[in-house]
Amino acid sequence: MLTMRPLWLLTALLALSQALPFEQKGFWDFTLDDSLLLMNDEEASGAGTTSGAPDLDSLTPTYSALCPFGCHCHLRVVQCSDLGLKTVPKDISPDTTLLDLQNNDISELRKDDFKGLQHLYALVLVNNKISKIHEKAFSPLRKLQKLYISKNHLVEIPPNLPSSLVELRIHDNRIRKVPKGVFSGLRNMNCIEMGGNPLENSGFEPGAFDGLKLNYLRISEAKLTGIPKDLPETLHELHLDHNKIQAIELEDLLRYSKLYRLGLGHNQIRMIENGSLSFLPTLRELHLDNNKLSRVPAGLPDLKLLQVVYLHSNNITKVGVDDFCPVGFGLKRAYYNGISLFHNPVPYWEVQPATFRCVTDRLAIQFGNYKK
């Protein structure tokens, strides 16, 4: 019982600071899952049993006397946030699996800052002033799976990232270029969040994502004017919201046949070329809210697994009876459970009830409240 109490307190702390999926507001916002308790998350990451996640034995308390001044150390977790640190502290126990250094004034990661931390699983460097990283700074971190280095002053992707890395969050920096080879050797990489950087389409060199087998990629709040080319074909989720994308052309989505969630909200999309969506046979969620569409995109009835469509806050003036549902029975394998059309100038009282014949119930449809 004494062993379980610290775990319960730690879990309670994590739950209190859990954040929304697309916002990193504080420590632990990288979910409340098995990996949070430093257990094996190979199912989520796709990494094997040698991926570096500690086993259940690592949850037993450690009685190491090493703990940097001012930090809190427990259960191989070293928390040194909000201390005004200028550099990475010394005297970090070599059995540390999670190191929290967020909300400090660290400006540089030096060669030996993480020396001896070969068991480190997660490193949190969010909201510092990091602008320089030594090319060998991460070399000792052979088991690192989660690196959170958002809200810093980086102008480039850090060099020589650990080959064990599964998740990289590097949003809200000053990165303008993603060169070819920067992710070379990262076979376990599953998730990259790089929104909030001044990235333009020209900033992605051909082959920048070669070799990656990502499930999740977010490049939101950037300066994209179109869907980037040559992103990984393995993607299940692609989020490009809050950019300047104006159109979806026929071949833009050709290579992303495995997508089940596509986020294109808060852009300037006026046109989606007929046939563009036919390349997404497994799509389940489509976010096109807050754009400039004047009609429901063509091809939605052919997406047999599509369940959620966000079209609110556009310029849609008419909804046809066959815009969402296929003609005939048994052609759609999954019924819609969410269609949003509010804040459009469509006279919803003119929309025929049969338009939503493949929707689970009428509460799944959101209409009205149009504001000029």
C-alpha positions as CSV (number, residue, x, y, z in Angstrom):
1,M,0.0,0.0,0.0
2,L,2.9,2.3,0.7
3,T,4.2,1.7,-2.8
4,M,0.9,2.5,-4.4
5,R,0.4,5.8,-2.6
6,P,3.2,7.7,-4.4
7,L,2.0,6.3,-7.7
8,W,-1.5,7.5,-7.0
9,L,-0.3,11.0,-6.1
10,L,1.8,11.2,-9.2
11,T,-1.1,10.1,-11.4
12,A,-3.3,12.7,-9.7
13,L,-0.8,15.5,-10.4
14,L,-0.6,14.4,-14.1
15,A,-4.4,14.4,-14.5
16,L,-4.6,18.0,-13.2
17,S,-2.2,19.3,-15.8
18,Q,-3.5,17.4,-18.8
19,A,-3.9,19.6,-21.9
20,L,-5.8,19.6,-25.1
21,P,-4.4,17.5,-28.0
22,F,-3.1,20.4,-30.0
23,E,-1.8,22.6,-27.2
24,Q,1.2,22.2,-25.1
25,K,0.6,24.3,-22.1
26,G,2.6,22.6,-19.4
27,F,4.5,19.6,-18.1
28,W,2.9,16.2,-18.6
29,D,0.7,17.4,-21.4
30,F,2.0,14.6,-23.5
31,T,-0.9,12.4,-22.4
32,L,-2.0,10.4,-19.5
33,D,-1.3,6.9,-20.8
34,D,0.9,3.9,-19.9
35,S,4.0,5.7,-20.8
36,L,3.2,8.4,-18.3
37,L,3.9,5.9,-15.6
38,L,7.1,4.9,-17.5
39,M,5.7,1.7,-18.7
40,N,6.1,0.1,-22.1
41,D,4.1,1.9,-24.8
42,E,5.3,-0.2,-27.7
43,E,1.7,-0.6,-28.9
44,A,1.4,3.2,-29.4
45,S,4.9,3.8,-30.8
46,G,5.4,0.8,-33.0
47,A,8.8,0.2,-31.3
48,G,9.8,-3.2,-30.2
49,T,10.6,-4.4,-26.7
50,T,14.0,-2.9,-26.9
51,S,12.7,0.6,-27.5
52,G,13.8,1.9,-24.1
53,A,10.6,2.0,-22.1
54,P,11.2,0.8,-18.5
55,D,9.4,-2.2,-17.3
56,L,7.2,-2.5,-14.1
57,D,10.3,-3.1,-12.0
58,S,11.4,0.4,-12.7
59,L,8.4,1.8,-10.8
60,T,9.9,0.8,-7.4
61,P,11.3,3.7,-5.5
62,T,14.9,4.7,-5.9
63,Y,16.9,5.9,-3.0
64,S,19.7,7.6,-4.9
65,A,21.2,10.5,-3.0
66,L,21.7,12.4,-6.3
67,C,19.2,15.2,-6.9
68,P,20.0,18.6,-8.2
69,F,19.6,21.5,-5.8
70,G,16.0,22.8,-5.9
71,C,14.7,19.9,-7.9
72,H,12.2,17.3,-6.9
73,C,13.2,13.7,-7.4
74,H,11.1,10.6,-7.0
75,L,10.4,7.3,-8.8
76,R,13.2,8.1,-11.3
77,V,11.5,11.3,-12.2
78,V,13.6,14.5,-11.8
79,Q,11.5,17.7,-12.0
80,C,13.5,20.9,-12.3
81,S,10.9,23.2,-13.8
82,D,10.4,26.9,-13.0
83,L,13.8,27.4,-11.2
84,G,15.4,30.0,-13.4
85,L,18.1,27.6,-14.5
86,K,20.6,28.9,-17.0
87,T,22.1,25.5,-17.8
88,V,21.2,21.8,-17.4
89,P,21.9,20.9,-13.8
90,K,24.6,18.5,-12.7
91,D,24.2,15.6,-10.2
92,I,21.3,14.0,-12.1
93,S,20.9,10.3,-11.1
94,P,22.0,8.0,-13.9
95,D,18.8,5.9,-13.4
96,T,16.6,8.9,-14.3
97,T,13.9,8.0,-16.8
98,L,12.1,11.4,-17.0
99,L,13.7,14.8,-16.8
100,D,11.6,17.9,-16.6
101,L,13.5,21.2,-17.4
102,Q,10.7,23.3,-18.7
103,N,10.1,27.0,-17.9
104,N,13.7,27.9,-17.3
105,D,16.3,30.2,-19.0
106,I,18.5,27.5,-20.6
107,S,19.9,28.9,-23.8
108,E,22.3,26.1,-24.9
109,L,22.6,22.3,-24.7
110,R,26.2,21.4,-24.4
111,K,28.1,18.2,-25.3
112,D,28.1,16.6,-21.8
113,D,24.9,18.0,-20.4
114,F,23.2,14.6,-20.5
115,K,26.3,12.5,-20.0
116,G,25.5,9.2,-18.2
117,L,21.7,9.4,-18.6
118,Q,21.5,6.3,-20.8
119,H,18.1,5.3,-19.2
120,L,16.4,8.6,-20.0
121,Y,13.0,7.9,-21.6
122,A,11.4,11.4,-21.8
123,L,13.1,14.9,-21.8
124,V,11.0,18.0,-21.4
125,L,12.7,21.3,-22.4
126,V,9.6,23.3,-23.2
127,N,9.6,27.1,-22.8
128,N,13.3,27.9,-22.4
129,K,15.6,30.0,-24.5
130,I,17.5,27.3,-26.4
131,S,19.0,28.5,-29.6
132,K,22.1,26.3,-29.8
133,I,22.5,22.5,-29.5
134,H,25.9,20.8,-29.7
135,E,25.9,18.1,-32.3
136,K,26.7,15.4,-29.7
137,A,24.4,16.7,-26.9
138,F,21.9,13.9,-27.4
139,S,24.5,11.1,-28.0
140,P,24.3,9.6,-24.5
141,L,20.4,9.3,-24.7
142,R,20.3,5.8,-26.2
143,K,16.8,5.1,-24.9
144,L,15.1,8.5,-25.3
145,Q,11.7,8.1,-26.9
146,K,10.0,11.5,-26.1
147,L,11.6,14.8,-26.7
148,Y,9.7,18.0,-26.0
149,I,11.6,21.1,-27.0
150,S,8.8,23.5,-28.0
151,K,8.7,27.2,-27.3
152,N,12.4,27.8,-27.7
153,H,14.5,29.9,-30.1
154,L,15.6,27.1,-32.4
155,V,16.2,28.0,-36.1
156,E,16.8,24.4,-37.2
157,I,15.9,20.8,-36.4
158,P,18.4,19.6,-33.8
159,P,21.1,17.4,-35.3
160,N,21.8,13.8,-34.5
161,L,18.5,13.0,-32.8
162,P,18.6,9.7,-30.9
163,S,17.6,6.7,-33.2
164,S,15.3,5.5,-30.4
165,L,13.1,8.6,-30.6
166,V,9.4,8.0,-31.1
167,E,7.9,11.4,-30.5
168,L,9.2,14.9,-31.2
169,R,7.4,18.1,-30.3
170,I,9.3,21.1,-31.6
171,H,6.5,23.6,-32.3
172,D,6.7,27.4,-31.6
173,N,10.3,27.8,-32.5
174,R,11.9,29.8,-35.4
175,I,12.5,27.0,-37.9
176,R,12.2,27.9,-41.5
177,K,13.8,24.9,-43.2
178,V,13.5,21.1,-43.0
179,P,16.6,19.8,-44.9
180,K,16.9,16.4,-46.4
181,G,18.5,13.8,-44.1
182,V,17.7,15.6,-40.8
183,F,15.5,12.7,-39.8
184,S,17.8,10.0,-41.1
185,G,17.9,6.8,-39.1
186,L,14.8,7.6,-37.0
187,R,13.0,4.3,-37.8
188,N,10.9,4.4,-34.6
189,M,9.6,7.9,-35.1
190,N,5.8,7.9,-34.8
191,C,4.8,11.5,-34.1
192,I,6.1,14.9,-35.0
193,E,4.5,18.2,-33.9
194,M,6.2,21.1,-35.6
195,G,3.5,23.8,-35.9
196,G,4.0,27.4,-34.9
197,N,7.2,27.7,-37.0
198,P,7.5,30.2,-39.9
199,L,7.6,27.3,-42.4
200,E,6.7,27.9,-46.0
201,N,6.2,25.2,-48.7
202,S,9.7,26.0,-50.1
203,G,11.2,25.3,-46.7
204,F,10.8,21.5,-47.1
205,E,13.7,20.1,-49.1
206,P,12.8,17.1,-51.4
207,G,13.3,14.0,-49.4
208,A,13.1,15.7,-46.0
209,F,10.9,13.0,-44.6
210,D,12.5,10.0,-46.4
211,G,12.7,6.9,-44.2
212,L,10.1,8.1,-41.7
213,K,7.1,5.9,-40.9
214,L,5.0,8.5,-39.1
215,N,1.4,8.0,-37.9
216,Y,0.9,11.6,-36.8
217,L,2.2,14.9,-38.3
218,R,1.1,18.5,-37.4
219,I,2.4,21.5,-39.3
220,S,-0.2,24.1,-38.1
221,E,0.1,27.8,-37.6
222,A,2.8,28.1,-40.2
223,K,2.9,29.8,-43.6
224,L,1.9,27.0,-45.9
225,T,0.0,27.9,-49.1
226,G,-0.6,24.3,-50.1
227,I,-0.3,20.7,-48.9
228,P,3.4,19.9,-48.7
229,K,4.7,17.3,-51.1
230,D,6.5,14.1,-50.2
231,L,5.2,13.7,-46.6
232,P,5.3,10.1,-45.3
233,E,2.8,7.8,-47.0
234,T,2.2,6.0,-43.7
235,L,0.4,9.0,-42.1
236,H,-2.9,8.3,-40.3
237,E,-3.3,11.9,-39.1
238,L,-2.3,15.0,-40.9
239,H,-3.0,18.4,-39.3
240,L,-2.4,21.6,-41.4
241,D,-4.8,23.9,-39.7
242,H,-4.2,27.7,-39.3
243,N,-2.2,28.1,-42.5
244,K,-2.8,29.9,-45.8
245,I,-3.8,27.0,-48.0
246,Q,-6.1,28.2,-50.8
247,A,-7.0,25.1,-52.8
248,I,-6.8,21.3,-52.8
249,E,-5.7,20.2,-56.2
250,L,-6.3,16.7,-57.7
251,E,-3.0,15.1,-56.8
252,D,-2.4,16.9,-53.5
253,L,-3.7,13.9,-51.5
254,L,-2.6,11.1,-53.9
255,R,0.0,9.5,-51.6
256,Y,-1.9,9.7,-48.3
257,S,-4.3,6.8,-48.8
258,K,-4.0,5.7,-45.1
259,L,-5.2,8.9,-43.6
260,Y,-8.1,8.6,-41.2
261,R,-8.0,12.2,-39.9
262,L,-7.3,15.3,-42.0
263,G,-7.3,18.7,-40.4
264,L,-7.5,21.7,-42.8
265,G,-9.5,24.1,-40.7
266,H,-8.7,27.8,-40.5
267,N,-7.2,28.2,-43.9
268,Q,-8.3,30.1,-47.0
269,I,-9.6,27.1,-49.1
270,R,-12.0,28.2,-51.8
271,M,-11.8,25.1,-54.0
272,I,-11.4,21.4,-53.7
273,E,-10.9,19.8,-57.1
274,N,-13.3,17.0,-58.0
275,G,-11.8,13.7,-57.3
276,S,-9.3,14.9,-54.7
277,L,-11.0,13.1,-51.8
278,S,-11.2,9.8,-53.7
279,F,-7.6,9.1,-52.7
280,L,-8.6,8.9,-49.0
281,P,-10.6,5.6,-48.8
282,T,-10.0,5.2,-45.0
283,L,-10.8,8.8,-44.0
284,R,-13.0,9.0,-40.9
285,E,-12.7,12.7,-40.0
286,L,-12.4,15.7,-42.3
287,H,-12.0,19.2,-40.8
288,L,-12.6,22.0,-43.3
289,D,-14.2,24.6,-40.9
290,N,-13.3,28.3,-41.1
291,N,-12.4,28.3,-44.8
292,K,-14.0,30.0,-47.9
293,L,-15.9,27.1,-49.5
294,S,-19.1,28.0,-51.3
295,R,-20.3,24.4,-51.6
296,V,-20.0,21.0,-49.9
297,P,-16.9,19.3,-51.3
298,A,-17.6,16.7,-54.0
299,G,-16.9,13.1,-53.2
300,L,-18.1,12.8,-49.6
301,P,-20.7,10.1,-50.4
302,D,-17.9,7.8,-51.8
303,L,-16.0,7.8,-48.5
304,K,-17.5,4.8,-46.9
305,L,-15.8,5.2,-43.5
306,L,-16.3,8.9,-43.1
307,Q,-18.1,9.8,-39.9
308,V,-17.3,13.4,-39.0
309,V,-17.2,16.4,-41.3
310,Y,-16.6,19.9,-40.1
311,L,-17.8,22.5,-42.6
312,H,-18.9,25.3,-40.3
313,S,-17.8,28.9,-40.8
314,N,-17.6,28.8,-44.6
315,N,-19.6,30.5,-47.4
316,I,-21.8,27.5,-48.3
317,T,-25.2,28.6,-49.7
318,K,-26.7,25.3,-50.7
319,V,-26.8,21.7,-49.5
320,G,-27.9,19.1,-52.0
321,V,-29.8,15.9,-51.2
322,D,-26.8,13.7,-52.3
323,D,-24.0,15.9,-51.0
324,F,-23.3,13.6,-48.0
325,C,-25.0,10.2,-48.5
326,P,-24.6,7.7,-51.4
327,V,-27.6,6.9,-53.5
328,G,-29.0,3.5,-52.6
329,F,-28.7,1.3,-49.5
330,G,-25.7,-0.7,-48.1
331,L,-23.1,1.5,-49.8
332,K,-21.8,3.3,-46.7
333,R,-20.2,1.1,-44.1
334,A,-20.1,3.8,-41.4
335,Y,-22.9,6.2,-40.6
336,Y,-22.1,9.9,-39.8
337,N,-22.1,10.9,-36.2
338,G,-21.1,14.5,-36.7
339,I,-21.8,17.0,-39.5
340,S,-21.3,20.8,-38.7
341,L,-22.7,23.4,-41.1
342,F,-23.4,26.3,-38.7
343,H,-22.2,29.8,-39.6
344,N,-22.9,29.3,-43.3
345,P,-25.4,31.3,-45.3
346,V,-27.4,28.2,-46.2
347,P,-31.2,28.4,-45.7
348,Y,-31.3,25.3,-43.5
349,W,-35.2,25.2,-43.7
350,E,-34.8,24.4,-47.4
351,V,-32.5,21.4,-46.9
352,Q,-34.4,18.1,-47.5
353,P,-34.5,15.6,-44.6
354,A,-33.3,12.9,-47.0
355,T,-30.0,14.8,-47.2
356,F,-29.0,13.2,-43.9
357,R,-30.4,9.7,-44.4
358,C,-27.0,8.2,-43.5
359,V,-26.6,10.0,-40.2
360,T,-27.0,8.3,-36.8
361,D,-29.5,10.8,-35.4
362,R,-30.6,14.4,-35.9
363,L,-28.5,15.6,-33.0
364,A,-25.4,14.8,-35.0
365,I,-26.2,17.7,-37.4
366,Q,-25.4,21.3,-36.5
367,F,-27.1,24.1,-38.5
368,G,-28.0,27.7,-38.1
369,N,-26.5,30.7,-36.2
370,Y,-25.1,32.3,-39.4
371,K,-23.4,35.6,-38.7
372,K,-22.2,38.0,-41.4
